[in-house]
Amino acid sequence: MSQSLGRALRILARLGDGPASLDELADGVGVHKTTVLRMLRTLGSEHFVFRDRTHRYHLGARIHELSSRGLDQREVRGIALPHLAAFNREHGRTTHLSELLGAEIVYIDKLESHDHVRMASRVGLRAPVHCTAAGKALVAWLLPAELDAVLAALTFVPRTPNTITNADAFRAELDRVRAQGWAHDGEENEPSINCIAAPVRDATGRAVAAVSVSVPNIVMSDERLRELLPSLLAVTERISRDCGWRPVTVRDPVKGHP
């Protein structure tokens, strides 16, 4: 990657965290502000950034357009959306669709709850796999070598007093997830937020996404949240079938039929 391209990408990444002044961007990139200003002018001419009245820079319309197109190109998101919309209409709870990205999940879709309580999550936000229900659902069925690579990359940073903080405990948690077919986050990523999740599978049976439902304690207890499990598992099965997955049928060895 050329030096100039790398710097321009770091500028855009910094603006993804929020507006910034020329001096702040120069400090973040580590080059003189005249060089950063030249890059900003080029990025601005293509609408990747813009400057407001207070001389602070923001991500521009071109970034938002590319982001939207990128999401639309994620096949699983388009397949899942009508199913998630129906689920959200029925239950009215915050619903996320996530994919695995290294040792993190990234939210690729979000449907808001029908009450006035809003979650801080957003499309594009990342979260660690070890403290999220979606993360557990996505890594539980990885091949051993793939899971070892994820565990090697995890630092097990405690997000709350309930966060799993070591590999052995996390492996035991994943055993439970595989046994029951769904994952749970009991205030492990955020205080007072509980979550359940289940995997979405493709034609090979691989977990390519996860659907999760998150609810604050003030809205619904963890016990009541778990009452949504049958509906959650039903919707992930419908999405998986639309992605080409077919459950393995175990045949009775005596009768010769399922």
DOVEX-257564 format. One record per residue (C-alpha): residue number from 1; chain; x, y, z. Coordinates in steps of 0.25 Angstrom, whole numbers. Layout:
! residues N
<node seq="NUM" mol="A" u="X" v="Y" w="Z"/>
...
//
This chain:
! residues 258
<node seq="1" mol="A" u="0" v="0" w="0"/>
<node seq="2" mol="A" u="5" v="14" w="-4"/>
<node seq="3" mol="A" u="9" v="23" w="8"/>
<node seq="4" mol="A" u="-1" v="34" w="3"/>
<node seq="5" mol="A" u="-12" v="24" w="2"/>
<node seq="6" mol="A" u="-10" v="18" w="15"/>
<node seq="7" mol="A" u="-10" v="32" w="21"/>
<node seq="8" mol="A" u="-23" v="35" w="14"/>
<node seq="9" mol="A" u="-29" v="22" w="20"/>
<node seq="10" mol="A" u="-25" v="26" w="34"/>
<node seq="11" mol="A" u="-31" v="39" w="32"/>
<node seq="12" mol="A" u="-45" v="33" w="28"/>
<node seq="13" mol="A" u="-44" v="23" w="40"/>
<node seq="14" mol="A" u="-41" v="34" w="50"/>
<node seq="15" mol="A" u="-53" v="42" w="44"/>
<node seq="16" mol="A" u="-61" v="29" w="46"/>
<node seq="17" mol="A" u="-60" v="32" w="61"/>
<node seq="18" mol="A" u="-65" v="46" w="60"/>
<node seq="19" mol="A" u="-63" v="60" w="54"/>
<node seq="20" mol="A" u="-48" v="65" w="56"/>
<node seq="21" mol="A" u="-40" v="77" w="53"/>
<node seq="22" mol="A" u="-28" v="78" w="44"/>
<node seq="23" mol="A" u="-19" v="78" w="56"/>
<node seq="24" mol="A" u="-26" v="66" w="62"/>
<node seq="25" mol="A" u="-25" v="59" w="49"/>
<node seq="26" mol="A" u="-10" v="62" w="47"/>
<node seq="27" mol="A" u="-7" v="57" w="61"/>
<node seq="28" mol="A" u="-15" v="45" w="58"/>
<node seq="29" mol="A" u="-8" v="42" w="45"/>
<node seq="30" mol="A" u="6" v="46" w="50"/>
<node seq="31" mol="A" u="9" v="56" w="38"/>
<node seq="32" mol="A" u="10" v="71" w="36"/>
<node seq="33" mol="A" u="-4" v="77" w="35"/>
<node seq="34" mol="A" u="-1" v="83" w="21"/>
<node seq="35" mol="A" u="1" v="69" w="16"/>
<node seq="36" mol="A" u="-13" v="65" w="23"/>
<node seq="37" mol="A" u="-19" v="78" w="17"/>
<node seq="38" mol="A" u="-15" v="74" w="3"/>
<node seq="39" mol="A" u="-21" v="60" w="5"/>
<node seq="40" mol="A" u="-34" v="66" w="11"/>
<node seq="41" mol="A" u="-36" v="75" w="-1"/>
<node seq="42" mol="A" u="-34" v="63" w="-10"/>
<node seq="43" mol="A" u="-44" v="54" w="-2"/>
<node seq="44" mol="A" u="-53" v="66" w="-1"/>
<node seq="45" mol="A" u="-54" v="68" w="-16"/>
<node seq="46" mol="A" u="-59" v="54" w="-17"/>
<node seq="47" mol="A" u="-69" v="56" w="-6"/>
<node seq="48" mol="A" u="-62" v="46" w="4"/>
<node seq="49" mol="A" u="-61" v="57" w="14"/>
<node seq="50" mol="A" u="-66" v="71" w="17"/>
<node seq="51" mol="A" u="-63" v="82" w="26"/>
<node seq="52" mol="A" u="-74" v="89" w="34"/>
<node seq="53" mol="A" u="-75" v="104" w="39"/>
<node seq="54" mol="A" u="-66" v="102" w="51"/>
<node seq="55" mol="A" u="-55" v="96" w="42"/>
<node seq="56" mol="A" u="-57" v="82" w="47"/>
<node seq="57" mol="A" u="-56" v="70" w="37"/>
<node seq="58" mol="A" u="-67" v="59" w="35"/>
<node seq="59" mol="A" u="-69" v="47" w="27"/>
<node seq="60" mol="A" u="-76" v="51" w="14"/>
<node seq="61" mol="A" u="-87" v="46" w="5"/>
<node seq="62" mol="A" u="-79" v="37" w="-3"/>
<node seq="63" mol="A" u="-75" v="29" w="9"/>
<node seq="64" mol="A" u="-89" v="27" w="13"/>
<node seq="65" mol="A" u="-93" v="23" w="-1"/>
<node seq="66" mol="A" u="-82" v="13" w="-2"/>
<node seq="67" mol="A" u="-85" v="7" w="12"/>
<node seq="68" mol="A" u="-100" v="6" w="8"/>
<node seq="69" mol="A" u="-96" v="-1" w="-5"/>
<node seq="70" mol="A" u="-86" v="-10" w="3"/>
<node seq="71" mol="A" u="-97" v="-15" w="12"/>
<node seq="72" mol="A" u="-107" v="-17" w="1"/>
<node seq="73" mol="A" u="-96" v="-27" w="-6"/>
<node seq="74" mol="A" u="-96" v="-36" w="7"/>
<node seq="75" mol="A" u="-105" v="-47" w="2"/>
<node seq="76" mol="A" u="-109" v="-52" w="15"/>
<node seq="77" mol="A" u="-114" v="-38" w="20"/>
<node seq="78" mol="A" u="-123" v="-37" w="8"/>
<node seq="79" mol="A" u="-128" v="-51" w="10"/>
<node seq="80" mol="A" u="-130" v="-49" w="25"/>
<node seq="81" mol="A" u="-137" v="-35" w="25"/>
<node seq="82" mol="A" u="-152" v="-40" w="22"/>
<node seq="83" mol="A" u="-151" v="-50" w="33"/>
<node seq="84" mol="A" u="-145" v="-41" w="43"/>
<node seq="85" mol="A" u="-155" v="-30" w="40"/>
<node seq="86" mol="A" u="-166" v="-40" w="42"/>
<node seq="87" mol="A" u="-160" v="-45" w="55"/>
<node seq="88" mol="A" u="-158" v="-30" w="60"/>
<node seq="89" mol="A" u="-172" v="-27" w="56"/>
<node seq="90" mol="A" u="-177" v="-39" w="65"/>
<node seq="91" mol="A" u="-168" v="-37" w="77"/>
<node seq="92" mol="A" u="-164" v="-22" w="76"/>
<node seq="93" mol="A" u="-150" v="-24" w="82"/>
<node seq="94" mol="A" u="-137" v="-19" w="77"/>
<node seq="95" mol="A" u="-132" v="-30" w="67"/>
<node seq="96" mol="A" u="-118" v="-30" w="61"/>
<node seq="97" mol="A" u="-111" v="-38" w="50"/>
<node seq="98" mol="A" u="-96" v="-40" w="51"/>
<node seq="99" mol="A" u="-85" v="-46" w="44"/>
<node seq="100" mol="A" u="-71" v="-51" w="49"/>
<node seq="101" mol="A" u="-59" v="-42" w="47"/>
<node seq="102" mol="A" u="-47" v="-49" w="53"/>
<node seq="103" mol="A" u="-49" v="-49" w="68"/>
<node seq="104" mol="A" u="-60" v="-39" w="67"/>
<node seq="105" mol="A" u="-74" v="-38" w="62"/>
<node seq="106" mol="A" u="-79" v="-27" w="53"/>
<node seq="107" mol="A" u="-94" v="-23" w="53"/>
<node seq="108" mol="A" u="-99" v="-23" w="38"/>
<node seq="109" mol="A" u="-113" v="-20" w="41"/>
<node seq="110" mol="A" u="-121" v="-15" w="53"/>
<node seq="111" mol="A" u="-136" v="-14" w="55"/>
<node seq="112" mol="A" u="-140" v="-4" w="66"/>
<node seq="113" mol="A" u="-150" v="-8" w="78"/>
<node seq="114" mol="A" u="-164" v="-3" w="78"/>
<node seq="115" mol="A" u="-163" v="4" w="91"/>
<node seq="116" mol="A" u="-155" v="17" w="95"/>
<node seq="117" mol="A" u="-143" v="10" w="100"/>
<node seq="118" mol="A" u="-132" v="10" w="89"/>
<node seq="119" mol="A" u="-119" v="2" w="89"/>
<node seq="120" mol="A" u="-106" v="9" w="87"/>
<node seq="121" mol="A" u="-102" v="-2" w="76"/>
<node seq="122" mol="A" u="-102" v="2" w="61"/>
<node seq="123" mol="A" u="-99" v="-4" w="48"/>
<node seq="124" mol="A" u="-84" v="-5" w="46"/>
<node seq="125" mol="A" u="-81" v="-6" w="61"/>
<node seq="126" mol="A" u="-72" v="-17" w="66"/>
<node seq="127" mol="A" u="-72" v="-25" w="79"/>
<node seq="128" mol="A" u="-63" v="-36" w="84"/>
<node seq="129" mol="A" u="-68" v="-50" w="82"/>
<node seq="130" mol="A" u="-65" v="-55" w="97"/>
<node seq="131" mol="A" u="-76" v="-46" w="103"/>
<node seq="132" mol="A" u="-87" v="-45" w="93"/>
<node seq="133" mol="A" u="-98" v="-56" w="90"/>
<node seq="134" mol="A" u="-96" v="-53" w="75"/>
<node seq="135" mol="A" u="-81" v="-56" w="76"/>
<node seq="136" mol="A" u="-83" v="-69" w="84"/>
<node seq="137" mol="A" u="-93" v="-73" w="73"/>
<node seq="138" mol="A" u="-83" v="-70" w="62"/>
<node seq="139" mol="A" u="-71" v="-77" w="68"/>
<node seq="140" mol="A" u="-77" v="-89" w="75"/>
<node seq="141" mol="A" u="-77" v="-97" w="62"/>
<node seq="142" mol="A" u="-64" v="-93" w="56"/>
<node seq="143" mol="A" u="-54" v="-104" w="52"/>
<node seq="144" mol="A" u="-44" v="-106" w="63"/>
<node seq="145" mol="A" u="-33" v="-99" w="56"/>
<node seq="146" mol="A" u="-42" v="-87" w="54"/>
<node seq="147" mol="A" u="-46" v="-86" w="68"/>
<node seq="148" mol="A" u="-32" v="-87" w="73"/>
<node seq="149" mol="A" u="-28" v="-75" w="64"/>
<node seq="150" mol="A" u="-40" v="-67" w="70"/>
<node seq="151" mol="A" u="-36" v="-71" w="84"/>
<node seq="152" mol="A" u="-21" v="-67" w="81"/>
<node seq="153" mol="A" u="-26" v="-53" w="77"/>
<node seq="154" mol="A" u="-35" v="-51" w="89"/>
<node seq="155" mol="A" u="-30" v="-43" w="101"/>
<node seq="156" mol="A" u="-43" v="-46" w="109"/>
<node seq="157" mol="A" u="-44" v="-31" w="114"/>
<node seq="158" mol="A" u="-55" v="-31" w="125"/>
<node seq="159" mol="A" u="-67" v="-22" w="120"/>
<node seq="160" mol="A" u="-75" v="-25" w="133"/>
<node seq="161" mol="A" u="-74" v="-33" w="145"/>
<node seq="162" mol="A" u="-81" v="-44" w="137"/>
<node seq="163" mol="A" u="-71" v="-45" w="126"/>
<node seq="164" mol="A" u="-64" v="-58" w="123"/>
<node seq="165" mol="A" u="-49" v="-55" w="125"/>
<node seq="166" mol="A" u="-41" v="-68" w="121"/>
<node seq="167" mol="A" u="-40" v="-78" w="110"/>
<node seq="168" mol="A" u="-44" v="-90" w="118"/>
<node seq="169" mol="A" u="-57" v="-83" w="123"/>
<node seq="170" mol="A" u="-60" v="-79" w="109"/>
<node seq="171" mol="A" u="-58" v="-93" w="103"/>
<node seq="172" mol="A" u="-68" v="-98" w="113"/>
<node seq="173" mol="A" u="-78" v="-87" w="110"/>
<node seq="174" mol="A" u="-77" v="-91" w="95"/>
<node seq="175" mol="A" u="-79" v="-106" w="99"/>
<node seq="176" mol="A" u="-93" v="-101" w="105"/>
<node seq="177" mol="A" u="-96" v="-93" w="93"/>
<node seq="178" mol="A" u="-94" v="-105" w="84"/>
<node seq="179" mol="A" u="-102" v="-114" w="93"/>
<node seq="180" mol="A" u="-114" v="-105" w="93"/>
<node seq="181" mol="A" u="-113" v="-99" w="80"/>
<node seq="182" mol="A" u="-113" v="-84" w="84"/>
<node seq="183" mol="A" u="-105" v="-74" w="92"/>
<node seq="184" mol="A" u="-107" v="-65" w="104"/>
<node seq="185" mol="A" u="-101" v="-52" w="109"/>
<node seq="186" mol="A" u="-105" v="-49" w="123"/>
<node seq="187" mol="A" u="-100" v="-35" w="125"/>
<node seq="188" mol="A" u="-87" v="-39" w="120"/>
<node seq="189" mol="A" u="-84" v="-28" w="109"/>
<node seq="190" mol="A" u="-93" v="-17" w="116"/>
<node seq="191" mol="A" u="-98" v="-15" w="130"/>
<node seq="192" mol="A" u="-113" v="-18" w="130"/>
<node seq="193" mol="A" u="-114" v="-23" w="116"/>
<node seq="194" mol="A" u="-118" v="-38" w="113"/>
<node seq="195" mol="A" u="-117" v="-44" w="100"/>
<node seq="196" mol="A" u="-120" v="-57" w="93"/>
<node seq="197" mol="A" u="-115" v="-62" w="79"/>
<node seq="198" mol="A" u="-115" v="-73" w="69"/>
<node seq="199" mol="A" u="-107" v="-76" w="57"/>
<node seq="200" mol="A" u="-111" v="-75" w="42"/>
<node seq="201" mol="A" u="-105" v="-86" w="34"/>
<node seq="202" mol="A" u="-102" v="-86" w="19"/>
<node seq="203" mol="A" u="-103" v="-98" w="9"/>
<node seq="204" mol="A" u="-90" v="-105" w="15"/>
<node seq="205" mol="A" u="-96" v="-104" w="30"/>
<node seq="206" mol="A" u="-86" v="-93" w="33"/>
<node seq="207" mol="A" u="-90" v="-82" w="43"/>
<node seq="208" mol="A" u="-89" v="-69" w="34"/>
<node seq="209" mol="A" u="-97" v="-60" w="42"/>
<node seq="210" mol="A" u="-105" v="-59" w="56"/>
<node seq="211" mol="A" u="-118" v="-53" w="59"/>
<node seq="212" mol="A" u="-119" v="-47" w="73"/>
<node seq="213" mol="A" u="-129" v="-41" w="82"/>
<node seq="214" mol="A" u="-125" v="-31" w="93"/>
<node seq="215" mol="A" u="-133" v="-25" w="104"/>
<node seq="216" mol="A" u="-130" v="-16" w="116"/>
<node seq="217" mol="A" u="-134" v="-21" w="129"/>
<node seq="218" mol="A" u="-144" v="-9" w="131"/>
<node seq="219" mol="A" u="-152" v="-14" w="119"/>
<node seq="220" mol="A" u="-152" v="-29" w="121"/>
<node seq="221" mol="A" u="-145" v="-39" w="130"/>
<node seq="222" mol="A" u="-135" v="-49" w="125"/>
<node seq="223" mol="A" u="-145" v="-60" w="128"/>
<node seq="224" mol="A" u="-156" v="-54" w="120"/>
<node seq="225" mol="A" u="-146" v="-51" w="109"/>
<node seq="226" mol="A" u="-143" v="-66" w="108"/>
<node seq="227" mol="A" u="-158" v="-68" w="105"/>
<node seq="228" mol="A" u="-154" v="-63" w="91"/>
<node seq="229" mol="A" u="-145" v="-74" w="88"/>
<node seq="230" mol="A" u="-155" v="-83" w="80"/>
<node seq="231" mol="A" u="-158" v="-71" w="71"/>
<node seq="232" mol="A" u="-143" v="-68" w="70"/>
<node seq="233" mol="A" u="-139" v="-82" w="66"/>
<node seq="234" mol="A" u="-151" v="-82" w="56"/>
<node seq="235" mol="A" u="-146" v="-70" w="49"/>
<node seq="236" mol="A" u="-132" v="-74" w="48"/>
<node seq="237" mol="A" u="-136" v="-87" w="43"/>
<node seq="238" mol="A" u="-145" v="-80" w="32"/>
<node seq="239" mol="A" u="-133" v="-71" w="28"/>
<node seq="240" mol="A" u="-123" v="-83" w="28"/>
<node seq="241" mol="A" u="-133" v="-90" w="19"/>
<node seq="242" mol="A" u="-133" v="-78" w="9"/>
<node seq="243" mol="A" u="-118" v="-78" w="10"/>
<node seq="244" mol="A" u="-118" v="-93" w="5"/>
<node seq="245" mol="A" u="-117" v="-100" w="18"/>
<node seq="246" mol="A" u="-124" v="-113" w="20"/>
<node seq="247" mol="A" u="-123" v="-120" w="34"/>
<node seq="248" mol="A" u="-117" v="-134" w="34"/>
<node seq="249" mol="A" u="-128" v="-144" w="36"/>
<node seq="250" mol="A" u="-124" v="-156" w="45"/>
<node seq="251" mol="A" u="-130" v="-169" w="40"/>
<node seq="252" mol="A" u="-135" v="-180" w="49"/>
<node seq="253" mol="A" u="-125" v="-192" w="46"/>
<node seq="254" mol="A" u="-137" v="-202" w="49"/>
<node seq="255" mol="A" u="-149" v="-196" w="42"/>
<node seq="256" mol="A" u="-141" v="-189" w="31"/>
<node seq="257" mol="A" u="-148" v="-176" w="32"/>
<node seq="258" mol="A" u="-147" v="-163" w="40"/>
//
